[in-house]
Amino acid sequence: MTPYLAPLALIGRGTLAGIARIGQITLFTLAALARLPGLVRFPREVARAFMQVGWLSLPIVGLTAVFTGAALALQIHAGGSRLSAEMVVPQITAIGIVRELGPVMVGLMVAARVTASLAAEIATMKVTEQIDALVTLSTDPMTYITAPRVLAGLVCVPVLVGVGDVLGLFGGFAVATGQLGFGAESYIRASWNFLDGTDVALSLTKGVVFGGIATVIACHAGFHAGRGARGVGQAVKSAVQSAAILILAANVALTAAFFGG
Amino acid sequence: MIRLEHITKRFDGRAVLDDLSLDLTKGRSLAVLGRSGTGKSVLSRIALGLMVPDAGRVLVIDQPMSAKVRRDLMAKTGVLFQGAALFDGLTVAENVAFRLRNGPQRVSRLAARSQALAALERVGLEARVADLYPADLSGGMQKRVGLARAIVGAPEFLVFDEPNSGLDPVTAGEIDRLVRTLVTDLKATALTITHDMASVATIADEVLLLDRGRVRWHGPVAEMEGAEDALLGQFRARR
């Protein structure tokens, strides 16, 4: 091969590998979804996954949402004051939190916390032959390991997004009424009247998609981990990076689908 | 019971198993002996259907390996993994009873626990360990729990991957004797992966010496002492 073709070959190989990975993850997702009916056999694993993905994520999601909402209200007030438009703080905070920052912050927090922990757990199971042990014990690892976690992602993350939205709005409300001089009743009324059903539907839809991405990517990385501690570390790193990028890309796609004109 | 015909398996272009054929005769205990990295564990994974060979085929009671054949094989197979591979989130009793509760048998919780306790007793563990978690146990105890999990439900085929690795010589000897007793009592077909000659002498009826992915020597344990093979001689010398 002539030297000037080498970079093109590299790009070509990278593109083919990327397409192959997308195909693998798509098949993995379909396999996980096909296993959902089999979960009736493993109620304990389902409960454990809901606890791990949903309940235990509440504190970090709640704190992130409150701080984000408060900072957003301050920024909108500061920016609005340049245009003598300080009064839009409740409306823009509400729309910013519910449509964008609420789901995205929750998605990224879930990618950091849940994706990392699930990928590490499953990769360790792979490295210590626990996944092979499941097969030899007549149990399908996709049903026992992947399906409960994906179900928990699809159900719990939209709930977390809903909680994050409410707490984010509360953060903005607290700053606006405590520091920026807004009246409590008028702030709530202005926020409430400005939001409509589509905003909430978008927010929760993003939660479902982000939850699916965070858990499927974690399980896929865990199942395909390399050997030893290094393999576990690489699986976690790759899972968190992929989940965060895919969540941000999906966010653009969903926003465009709902409001792209 | 299981026949491997002309199996070849490559990793990164290197043949770990090279045109290997092997018969696991029903009721016999075969030990596969060899240096590290000679494909012993790959051989056991291919025999169990956990890995697909690049060439050759695996027959289970004259049926070519398929998803269904593997499922049927797993229902009557017990495996002791090198690191025991116990599930961290489950208690010892839940680990041992796992197949009974989640496999095709679907035994009730109470009956499964009772069988698990019996299996634990059989491998020399007291009932008080049943509600501990794997992390609470020593390496030797974890091996015993792994052994109990392998034999629960009286499987016809047993696979032991380095059953005494990482154990002190006394515990290793105990595990070897236990494995032999269990294989004999269950009248099971057994495949043991090891690099330990003392294990071979205790556990196996016949030995297969693997070297560079090929069978170097194969014969009854009784004939191993007199065999004129340099590598086998080195293993004997290290005993």
HADDOCK unambig.tbl for C-alpha pairs under 7 A between the chains (distance, minus, plus):
assign (segid A and resid 128 and name CA) (segid B and resid 83 and name CA) 6.82 0.50 0.50
assign (segid A and resid 128 and name CA) (segid B and resid 85 and name CA) 5.83 0.50 0.50
assign (segid A and resid 129 and name CA) (segid B and resid 85 and name CA) 5.55 0.50 0.50
assign (segid A and resid 130 and name CA) (segid B and resid 85 and name CA) 4.86 0.50 0.50
assign (segid A and resid 130 and name CA) (segid B and resid 86 and name CA) 6.64 0.50 0.50
assign (segid A and resid 130 and name CA) (segid B and resid 87 and name CA) 6.62 0.50 0.50
assign (segid A and resid 133 and name CA) (segid B and resid 85 and name CA) 6.51 0.50 0.50
assign (segid A and resid 136 and name CA) (segid B and resid 74 and name CA) 5.28 0.50 0.50
assign (segid A and resid 136 and name CA) (segid B and resid 79 and name CA) 6.88 0.50 0.50
assign (segid A and resid 137 and name CA) (segid B and resid 74 and name CA) 6.63 0.50 0.50
assign (segid A and resid 137 and name CA) (segid B and resid 99 and name CA) 5.08 0.50 0.50
assign (segid A and resid 137 and name CA) (segid B and resid 103 and name CA) 6.55 0.50 0.50
assign (segid A and resid 138 and name CA) (segid B and resid 71 and name CA) 6.72 0.50 0.50
assign (segid A and resid 138 and name CA) (segid B and resid 74 and name CA) 5.80 0.50 0.50
assign (segid A and resid 138 and name CA) (segid B and resid 75 and name CA) 6.09 0.50 0.50
assign (segid A and resid 138 and name CA) (segid B and resid 99 and name CA) 6.72 0.50 0.50
assign (segid A and resid 138 and name CA) (segid B and resid 103 and name CA) 5.09 0.50 0.50
assign (segid A and resid 139 and name CA) (segid B and resid 102 and name CA) 6.64 0.50 0.50
assign (segid A and resid 139 and name CA) (segid B and resid 103 and name CA) 6.21 0.50 0.50
